[in-house]
Amino acid sequence: MKKSAHILAVLILIFNGVSACFGGWMLTASPDGSSLGMTVSLLEHSPFGNFLIPGIVLFTVIGLLSLVSAYLIFRHVTRYSFLTILMGLILIGWIVVQAIMIQTVNYLHVIFVAAGLLLIVSGLLLRKQNIIT
């Protein structure tokens, strides 16, 4: 069970990291959102006039941090179960704030909230296994 939770966490973090780096890069390169088929009108209820700052945050905080976390979890660093839970919470927080700011929910929000929940469950399973062993 521990190995399955460990593998699941690493795979989700890699998927999340690559997706967020791609999306963040595209938003940073085209702050008007055109590279991803979006318009700045999505941001009318947010403090942002374009996608530059959200793109930078997406790339670094969600993308790079997910990839670094995947590596650290793969290497079994100390407290990797805590790191897994933390990344799940960060991911869910990002999606909730995003949905509030754009005032809509789409299928990608559901997918990434589910990924965040799976990270939290995996982290809890890993933590339980670390306490027992």
N, C-alpha and C positions, 0 to 999 in steps of 0.2 A: 504494500500500500504506500509506503514511504517513497519508494522509487517512482511509482506512478504519479504521485503528487508532485514530486520533484521535477520529473520530465514535463508534466503538464504546465507547471509554473514557468519553466524555461521556454517552452514552445509558445505560450501565450505572450510572454514578454518580448520574444523575438518578433512575433507577428505584430504586436502593438508598436514596438520600437521602429520597425521598418515602415509600417503604415504611417506613423506619426512623423518620422523623418521625411518621408516622401511628401506628405501633405503640408508639413511646415515649410519645407523647401519651396514647394510650388507657391504657397501663399506669400512667402518672403520674396520670391522672384517676381511675382505678379500680385502686388498688394490689392489690386482691384478685384481679385478673385477669379478673373477670366480663365486662368490656366486650369481651374477645377470646375468651370461652368457655374460659378457663383457670381452674385452681384453684391456690391456694398450695401444695397438696400436691406440685406439680411442683418446688418449691424445697426439699423436705425434705433433700436432700443438698448444699445450697448454704449460704453464710453469711447468706442473706437470709430474713427472715420474711414479706416481701411483695414485690411487684413495683415498689415506688417507686424504689429506687436503680437497679435494672436498666433501668427505664423512662427515667429521667433520662439514664443513660449511653447508652442506645440512641438517644434523641432527639438528644443533643448530639454525642457522639463519632462515632457512625455516621451519623446523619441529617444534622445540620447540616454536619459536616465533609465528608461526601460531596457535598453541594450546593455548598459553597464550593469544593471541589476541582474539581467539574465546571465551575464558572464560570472558575476560574483556568486549567484545562486548555484550555477553549474559547478563552480569551484568549491562549494560548501563553506563559504566564509562564515565566520562566527555570526550568529543571529540571522542566518539567511531566511529563516521562517518569518521573522519580524519584517525583513525587507520585502518579502513576498506580500505580506498583508498590507504593508505601507503602500506598495505600488498599486495594489488593488484599490485602496482608498483614494489615492491620488487620481487614478484613472476615472473612478466613479465621480469624484468631485469635479474633475475637468468636464465631464459630459453633462453633469447637472448644471453647472454654471453656464456652459455653452447653450444648453437647451433653454435656460431662462433668458439669456441674452438675445437669442434669435427667436425666441417665443414660438418654437416648434420642436417636434420630435420626429425623427425619421428612423428608418431601419438601421442605419449605422449607429445611432445612439443606443438602440436596443442591443446590438451586437457588442459594443464596447462596454456597456454596463454589465452585460452577461460575462464578458471577459474579466472585468474587475471583480465580480462576485466569485468567479472561479479562482482567481488569484487569492482572494481572501480565504476561501474554503481550503485551497491547497496549502496556504500558509498555516492555517489552523491545524490541519492534519500533520504537517511537518513539525509544528511546534509540539503537538501532542506526542508524536513519535520521539522527539528529542527529550521530552520530559520522562517518558517511560524508559528509554534506553540509557 
